[in-house]
Amino acid sequence: MSDTASVSSSFGAFVGRQIDDLNKVKTATSASFNSVLHHVEATVGLRPKTGFTTSGTTYEANTLTGKTKAVFDSAFDVTKSALHIKP
């Protein structure tokens, strides 16, 4: 009977270690995913980079939308200038 208890105890310890390892992987994966998600949201403009401001000229200039708008506006201004169109 003591052999059965020993095997049962060893098996329980083995399963416990596996569960602990899986929990560590889950925590690391979750933290990594949250970090990547935060960077993507900040780059696209869904989330502020610093956490202080969510609107305004400076905030918009640092978002993907703001950068795209700036490039478009610049190209538009160059085109107007090349065609000698005055506002």
C-alpha positions, 0 to 999 in steps of 0.5 A, a space after each residue: 500500500 505504501 508503494 501506491 501512496 508513493 506513486 500517487 504522491 509523485 504523480 501529484 507532484 508531477 501534475 502540480 509542477 506542470 500546472 505551475 509551469 503552465 500558469 507561468 507561461 500563461 502569465 508571460 504570454 498575457 503580459 507580452 500580448 498586452 504589451 504588443 496590443 498597447 504599442 499597436 493601439 498607440 501607433 494607430 492612435 486608439 490610445 495615447 502614448 503617455 496616458 496624459 492627453 487623448 486629443 489635440 495637435 500634438 497627440 494627433 501628430 503622433 498617431 498613424 492617422 495624424 501622420 497620414 493626414 500630414 503626408 496627404 496635406 503636404 502632397 496636396 500643397 505641393 500639387 497646388 503649388 506646382 499647378 499655381 493654384 492659389 487659395 
